[in-house]
Amino acid sequence: MSNPYLSIIIPAYQEAQRLPASLEKVLNYIEGKSFQSEIIVVDDGSNDNTLEVAKQYLDLNIHKVISNGTNKGKGYSVRSGVLLSQGDYILFSDADLSTPIEEMDMMLPYLENGYDVVIGSRALEDKSKERKMLWYREIMGRIYNFLGQLILFPGIRDSQCGFKAFKKESGKKLFQNQKIDGFSFDGEILFLAEREGLKIKELPINWFNADQSKVSLVGDSLKMFLDLIFIRYLHLFSASKRVKKKEIFS
């Protein structure tokens, strides 16, 4: 098979119950397209049968299923998938498809027309988009993003939505330089993208809260807040380009 046009990375941890429905939707989506795509599921050391379920659903001659062996974090899993991908464009999506896979249709034109990074946003107003989020998660997200804009990624309204797409060259470079293995990797990737002067587009998306979130409201939130400062420290002495080329939907 020639290199695919689109690579879809799905990190999965303890997702044996939800993964079948999500993979069905993604497979139906790519089957309706004229271009070739690949799906890469990265199992993050699940102790249910997530790995076996993924292998059941995917033709491994076209798609890929990889395992971290042990639980190493969402950031580690997404990086593994991105670096293994072959598509001209790369999307990573949460395994629960909180953002419907069809939202990629509005992202691709921006990638095809000069943008390096396109990110889904739950913070941008758009009456045509539907959002269902638990109130306390929305508050925590707003606090995190406020601090994140001060410390790492000024101008980005929603750094943590698990639906982000990249041009191949830009995505590979960003994830090669990623150092955070946990949930805060999104903020690090956006920090690196802004520092490198990459062209970023933030778009409003449909988003539906998952019933079985893997994020601990207290423990993971505290770690993510501390990681904002840690990321700046990690990249303090690396070379930087501070040209900002960012456009936000209005």
N, C-alpha and C positions, 0 to 999 in steps of 0.2 A: 504494500500500500504506500502511495506517495504521502508526504507529510500532510497531516490534517490541517484544515483551516482554523479549527477551534479546538482547544483542549479545555475540558471541564474537570476541575479538581474538586473532589469531595472528601474532606477529612471526616473520619467516622470513629466514634468511641461509644461502645455499648449501644449500637444503633440497629441491632438485629430486628427489632419490631418495626421501626419506622423506615428502614432502608428500602425494603421491597417497593413500597408505594412511591418513594422518591425516585428510585431508579427507573421504575415504569414511566414516570412522568418525563424524566430526562431522556430516556430512550425514545419515547414518542416524539419529543421535541426535535431531536436531531434527525430522526427518520423523515421528518417533514421538510427538511432543508435540502437545498441543492448542493451544498458543500459537505465535505467530509469532516467528521468530528471524532474525537476520542474522549472517553471518560476514564479518569484515573481516580480510583477509590483508595484512600490511604487509611488503613486500620491502625488505630493508635493503641495497640496492645489490649484490645477488648478481651474480657473473659467470658463474654457470651459468644454466639456464633456469627458475629458481624462479618468476619472474614469469609466464612463459608457462604453466607447469604450473598455477599458481593460477587464471589466467584460463580455462584449459581446464575446470577442475572446477566453477567457480562461475558461476551465472547472474547476470550483472552487473546485471540489472534488480532483483534482490533483495539480492544480496550485493555486497561491494566488494573490489577489489584495488587497492592503492596502492603506489607505489614511492618510496623516498627518493632515488633517483638514484645516490647514493653511499653508502658504508657510514658510518652515523652513530651506530650503537649500539642495543642492545636497548631501553634506556630511552626513547630518542627515538622508536623504532618503536611501542612500546606507547602512549606519550603521543599520537602521531599518530592511532592507531586509536581510543583512548578519546575524544578530542576530536571525532572524526568520527562516533562511534556515536550511535544514536538510541534504543536500548533502555531500558526502565525499569530493567533490571539489566544490569551489564557484567561479563563474565568475560574475563581474559586467560589464555591457556594456551600453554605451549611447543609449538613445531611438532612435536616428536617424540611428543607425548602421553605423556610419562613418567608423568603422572597421567592415568588414563583419563577421558574426557570425562563419563562417567556419574557421576563424583563430584560433579558440579554438582547432582545431585538432592538431596543432603543439605545443600547450601549454600543453595539457594533458600528453604526455609522460614524460615531465620534472617533473610535479607534481607527477606522478606515480613512478618516479625514484629518489626521494630524495629532490627535491626543494620544499621550503615552499611557495614561491611567484614567479609568472611568470607575467611579465608585457610587454605589447605591446609598441613598440618604433617606432616613426617616424624619429628619429635622426640617427639610425644605417643604414649604407649603405647596400643595397641589390638590385641588378639590376633586380631581379625577382619580386620585390614588386613595386606597383604603389602608388604614393602619389599625391594628389591634394589639395594644401593648399594655401589660400590667402597669398600673400607675406607679408603683414603687420602683420598677425597673426603668421607667421613663425618667423619673427624678434622678436616680443614680446615674443614668446615661447622660443627662444634661449636666450634672455636676462634673462628671469625668471629662466630658468634652470641653466644658468651660476651662478647666485646668489644662487640658491638653492643648487648647489653642494658645494659652499663655506660655506653655513650656516647649511644645514640640511642633505643632502644625497650625499656625495662624490661618484663619479663614476657612478651615474645614469644619463643616457644621456637624457631621456625624462620622466619626472615625471607626466606629465599632460594628457597623452593619456588615454581616458576613456575606457580602455579594460585591466582589471587586474584580475588575477586568484590566488586562494589561496587553500592550504590544509585546511580542515575544522578546525582543532585545531588551526593552526596558524592564520587563518583569524578571527576566533571568538575572540581570545585573542587580536589581534591588534585593532579590531573595538570596543571592550569593553573599551579599553584605549584611543580611539579617543576623542578629545575634540572640534575640529573644525567642524562646521556645514556647512560651505560654500564651495566654489570651491577649497580652499587650502587643503582640507582634504587629497588629494592624496599625497602631500608632507609630511604631518604629518604621514600618514600610512607608507611611505617608510622610514622616519626618525625612527619611532618606530621599523620597521623590521630590519634595520641595527643595531640599538642600542641593540636589543635582539639577534643579531648574527644569524638571520635567513638566510637561503640559498636563494638567489635571482637570477633569470634569466631574462635578458632583451633581447627580441627578436624583429627583424624587422617585421613590419606588413604592409598590405595594408591599406590605409587610404584615405578617400574621404571627402573633405570639405562639411559640411552641409550648405544649403542656408539660413537656419533660426536659426542661433546660438542664444542661450539665454545669451551669455556672452557679457557684455558691455566692449568694447575695452579699454576705459579709466578708468571708475569707478571700474570695477571688477579687472582690471590689477593692479591698484594702491593698492587696498585692498589686493590682493594676495601677492604683494611684501612686504607689511607691515606684513602680516601674517607669512612670513618666520621667522622674528625675534620673533613674538609673540609665535610661536610654541616652539621655544627654551626656552622661558621664562616659558611657561605652564608646560614643562616637566623638568625644571631645577633641581628640588629637588627630582624627582622620581628616584628609583633605576634603574641602567643601567648595561647592559652587552655590552662591546664594542668589542666583537669578530666579525670580519667582514668575512662573507662567501658569497661573491658576485661574480657572473660570468657574463660577458657581451659577447654577440655574437661578433665574429670577423670573 
